[in-house]
Amino acid sequence: MALLDYDDGQHLTALLKDISPDGVVTNRLWLDEGSGLAEADVVLIDSAPARSHETRRALVEADYVLVPAPPERQVVRSLQAVCISSRNAALIGHFLSYSVGTTPRT
């Protein structure tokens, strides 16, 4: 599984570099910085929620979108913005978009 970090904050990159300075966590999980996407069966893309061109880039490249969001008022609004962005991307033919629902935190 290759990990791409499109978020301006680069929190995923920093976390993985803390774990492993070269970004390789295991031989099956690594931070991709432009080298190993062809080797990956799955690519996980981290991006800021509905804030930038990088979010749209991630949506265009994605086959599936996972949006972790606790049900707080501002987060619900942000989630709605992400859903609108994903529907717009689907309308221009980048990927098939559908909602699989929400799961409350316990």
C-alpha positions as CSV (number, residue, x, y, z in Angstrom):
1,M,0.0,0.0,0.0
2,A,1.5,3.3,-1.1
3,L,0.6,6.5,0.9
4,L,0.4,9.9,-0.9
5,D,0.2,13.1,1.2
6,Y,-1.5,15.9,-0.7
7,D,-2.4,17.8,2.5
8,D,-0.5,21.2,2.8
9,G,0.1,20.4,6.5
10,Q,2.0,17.1,5.5
11,H,0.9,15.5,8.8
12,L,0.9,12.0,7.3
13,T,4.4,12.5,6.0
14,A,5.7,13.8,9.3
15,L,4.1,10.8,11.2
16,L,5.6,8.3,8.8
17,K,9.0,10.0,8.9
18,D,8.9,9.8,12.7
19,I,8.2,6.0,12.5
20,S,10.7,5.4,9.7
21,P,13.0,8.1,8.3
22,D,13.0,6.7,4.8
23,G,9.1,6.5,4.8
24,V,9.1,2.7,4.5
25,V,7.0,1.3,7.3
26,T,7.0,-2.3,6.1
27,N,7.7,-3.9,2.7
28,R,3.9,-3.6,2.2
29,L,3.3,-0.1,3.5
30,W,5.3,2.9,2.4
31,L,5.1,6.7,1.8
32,D,5.3,7.3,-1.9
33,E,7.3,10.3,-2.9
34,G,7.1,9.6,-6.6
35,S,8.7,6.2,-6.9
36,G,6.6,3.2,-6.2
37,L,3.0,3.6,-7.3
38,A,3.4,0.9,-10.0
39,E,4.2,-1.6,-7.2
40,A,1.2,-0.8,-5.1
41,D,-2.1,-2.7,-5.1
42,V,-3.7,0.1,-3.2
43,V,-2.9,3.8,-2.9
44,L,-4.1,5.8,0.0
45,I,-4.3,9.6,-0.6
46,D,-4.4,12.0,2.3
47,S,-5.7,15.5,1.4
48,A,-7.3,18.4,3.2
49,P,-11.1,18.3,3.3
50,A,-12.6,20.4,0.5
51,R,-10.0,23.2,0.8
52,S,-7.8,23.2,-2.2
53,H,-6.8,22.1,-5.6
54,E,-5.1,19.2,-4.0
55,T,-8.4,18.0,-2.7
56,R,-9.9,18.1,-6.2
57,R,-6.7,16.3,-7.5
58,A,-7.2,13.5,-4.9
59,L,-10.9,13.1,-5.9
60,V,-10.0,12.9,-9.6
61,E,-7.4,10.2,-8.9
62,A,-9.5,8.2,-6.5
63,D,-11.6,5.1,-7.2
64,Y,-13.1,5.3,-3.7
65,V,-13.3,8.2,-1.1
66,L,-13.3,7.6,2.6
67,V,-14.2,10.7,4.7
68,P,-13.7,10.3,8.4
69,A,-15.8,12.9,10.2
70,P,-17.2,13.2,13.7
71,P,-20.8,14.5,13.6
72,E,-20.1,18.0,14.8
73,R,-21.8,21.0,13.3
74,Q,-18.8,22.4,11.4
75,V,-17.7,19.0,10.3
76,V,-21.1,18.2,8.9
77,R,-20.8,21.4,6.8
78,S,-17.4,20.3,5.7
79,L,-18.6,16.9,4.8
80,Q,-21.4,18.4,2.8
81,A,-18.8,20.4,0.9
82,V,-16.7,17.3,0.2
83,C,-19.8,15.5,-1.1
84,I,-20.7,18.4,-3.4
85,S,-17.1,18.3,-4.7
86,S,-17.2,14.6,-5.3
87,R,-20.5,14.8,-7.1
88,N,-19.1,17.6,-9.3
89,A,-16.1,15.5,-10.1
90,A,-18.4,12.5,-11.0
91,L,-20.5,14.7,-13.2
92,I,-17.5,15.6,-15.4
93,G,-16.7,11.9,-15.7
94,H,-13.7,11.4,-13.3
95,F,-15.1,8.6,-11.2
96,L,-18.3,7.0,-10.1
97,S,-19.5,8.6,-6.9
98,Y,-22.0,7.1,-4.3
99,S,-22.5,7.3,-0.6
100,V,-22.1,4.2,1.5
101,G,-23.6,6.0,4.6
102,T,-22.2,7.1,7.9
103,T,-21.1,5.1,11.0
104,P,-21.5,6.9,14.4
105,R,-18.5,6.8,16.7
106,T,-18.9,4.8,19.9
